[in-house]
Amino acid sequence: MSETDTLIRLVLATLFGGLVGMERQIHHKPAGLRTHILVCIGACMCMIIGLSLNKEFGNGIDPARIAAQVVSGIGFLGAGTIMVSKASVKGLTIAASIWATSARLCENS
């Protein structure tokens, strides 16, 4: 996959995540624009990493394995940052940024 393909995928993930997040933010829902953009970018990076590994090391590598591990592992840690108090929810953007950052770190490894 070329750098251009990667950039296009990340821009599209940002756009689509932003559309969902904007709709939620307009309706004053807890997870808004930033949260959805970060989660979509993180998911996109995980799949890009999996596809790159598959291309580099052959068809024996399942591209979705990295995404599955990041989703379950970092998602569990991010859930610990979410606090619910009466009618407000805090920590969603923090959880999403942890998750997206972990995907970026996997890409650089």
N, C-alpha and C positions, 0 to 999 in steps of 0.2 A: 504494500500500500504506500503510495507516495505521500509526501508532506501535504500536497494540495488536497488529496482525498481526506486525509486526517483533519485538516483545517475545515473543510466543507462539512464533515460530519460533526465536528465540535460546534460550528456556527449553527447548524440545523438543530442540534440538541439544545443550544442556548435559546434559539428562537421558539422551539416548541415548548420547552420548559417555561419560558417566559410568558407565553400565551396562557398556559394553564395557571401559572402563578398570578398573572395579572387579573384573570377572571376571579380567582379566589380573593385577591386583595381588594378588588372592587366591592365584593360582597362581605368584606371584613371577616374573613375566615383566618384561623390561626397560621396556617402554612401559606405564605404568600409568594411574591415574585422571587425574592432572593433564594428562598428555600427550594423552590422547584427548579430554578436555574442550576443551582449547585448539585442537586440530585441528578438531573439530566446530564450535566457535564461529567459527573463521576461515573454514571452508568456507561456513557459513551466511551470514556477513557478505558474502562475495564474491558469492554468488548474490543476496542482497538488493540489493546495489549494482547488479548487472547488470539485475535486474528493474526497479529504480527508474529506471535510465537508459532502458530500453526504454519504460517508461510515459511518461517525460517527453519523450523525443525521437522517439518513434514506433517503428513496427515494423521499421524498417531496421536497428536495433541488435540484435546478438545478445547476449542476456543472459549467455551462458556465456563470452564472450571474456575478461572480467576474471578470472573464476575460473581459466581455463586459463593465463593469463599469470602469475598469482600462484602457482599450483601449481608451474609449471615454474621460474620465476625465484627466488622465495624458498625453494622446496624445495631448489633446488641450493645456495643459501647455507647453509641450515640443515643440509644434509648435511655441510658442513664442520665443524660444531660437534660432531658425533657421534664419539666416540672408543671404539674397541674394544680392550680390554686383557685378555688371558687369558680369563677367564670373565665379565668385567663389561663393561657398556655404560654410558657416561656421555655426557651431553649431549642426550638425547632430549627432555627437557622444555624445554631451552633452544631447541632447533630448533623445537619446536612453538610456543613462545611468540613466537619471531621471526616465524613464519609467521602466527600469529593477529594479532599486532600490526600486521603489514604490511597485513592485510585491514582492520583498524580505521583505519589511516592513509588507505587508499584511500577509505574511506567518508567521511572528513572533507574530502577534497579537493574 
